[in-house]
Amino acid sequence: MNNKTFWIGFVVVFVVMQAYGYVVHGVMLSDTYQSLASIFRPEAEMMDMMWIMTVGSALVMLLFCYIFTQGYQGKGVAEGVRYGALMGLFISIPVVDQYVVYPLPGDLAVNWFLTGVIGFIISGAIFAAIYKPSTT
């Protein structure tokens, strides 16, 4: 992790995923969330706690980037896409648990799953394009 391209890649991936998350959750799924307001915390309470989600997201992306470096093979963006797809599946499949436990519409669970996998594919591609291992 003592590598300039690691940290640049991590920051870029984190910023892009925050923007992606806004588009997905703040725009695309906004009406769905409004219709389910009774099962969520009040919006003001959620906003007060948003820093927890931001820190958690940063930690997930830091680990995502670090794990990529451990198996790095130098195969370019395609390597990042494959890695992102596998990690996206690994992290997004448990969305099924949320669907089972909470009274969520099936289409919301499908959207969370698909947008999660797509987000990790994007992240993998971006990080693979930026990261170059140290030559020392």
N, C-alpha and C positions, 0 to 999 in steps of 0.2 A: 504493500500500500504506500510505500515511500517512492511514489512515481507521479510526476506532474500530470501525465495523461490519465492516470487513474482518477485523480481528484477533479480534473476538468470534466472527464466523462461522467463521473458521479453527479457533479453539479448540473451539467446539461440534462442528464436523464431525470434528475429530481425535478428540475424546473419544467421540463416538457411534460412529465407525468402529472404535475400539479395543474398545468393548463389543460391537459387531457381530462383529468378528473373533474375540473370545472365544467368542461363541455359536456361530459357524460352525465354528471350528477346535478350540475347547476342549470343545465339547459335541456338536454335530451330527456332526462327522467324527472324533471321538475314537476310536471303535472301529476305523474304517478305518485311522487312523494307527497304532494299536496293532498291527494285523495286518501293517503294513508296516515295523515297527520295524527290521528288518534292513537296510533301504535308507536309513535316516536316521541322522544323528549320534545318539550316546547322549543321552538326555534331559537329563542334567546338563550336558553340553557345550552343547547347544542353549540351555538356560536361561542359561548364562554368557554366551552371545553374543546374547541376546534384545535387548539394548540397541541393537545394530546394526540389527535389524529395526524397532525403535521409532523410531529416528532416520530411517531410510529411509522409513517410513510418514509421519512428520511432514513430511519434505521433499516427498513425493509429494502430500500433501494441501495443502501450502503452494503448490506449483505449480498444482495443480488449482484452488484458489481464485483465485490470481493470474490465470491464463489466463481464467477466467470473467469477471473484471473488465475484461479487454481487449476483450471482445466484448459487454459488457453492453448489453442493449436495453431493460431496464425492463419486461419482459413477465411478471414475477411468477414464481411457483413453476413454472409450466409451462415457462418458459425454463430453469430449473435442471434439471428432469426431462429435457428434451431434451439439454441439455449433458451431464448425468450419463450418459445412455444412450450418447451418442457416445463420451465418454471411457471409459466402462466397456467398450465394444466394443474401442476402440483398445488399451486396456491388457490386457484379458482374452483377446483372440484369441491372443496368443502362448502361452497355456497349452497349445495344441495342440503346440507345440514340446517342452514338458516331457513330454507324453504320448508323443511319438515317441522322445525321447532316453532317458527313464528307464522302468523297468518298472513303470509305474503302471496301476492299473485304469482302464478307460474311464470308469466312473461317477465316479471321483474327479476326473478331468479335467473332466467335465461339471459336477460340483458346483463346482469352482473357477471355471469359466467363468461359470456362472449366478449364483453368490453374488458374484462380482466385479462383474458388470454391475449386479446389484441394489444392491450397496453403493454404487457410484458414482451410481446414480439417487437413492438416499436422500441421499447427500452433496450432489448438485446441488440437490435440493429444499430441503434445510436451508439451504445457503448462500444460495440465491436468496431465501429467506424472510427472512434476516437482513441481507444486504448492501444497503446504500444508498450510492450514490456521493456523494462530497463535493459540496457545492453551490457551492464556491468556484471 
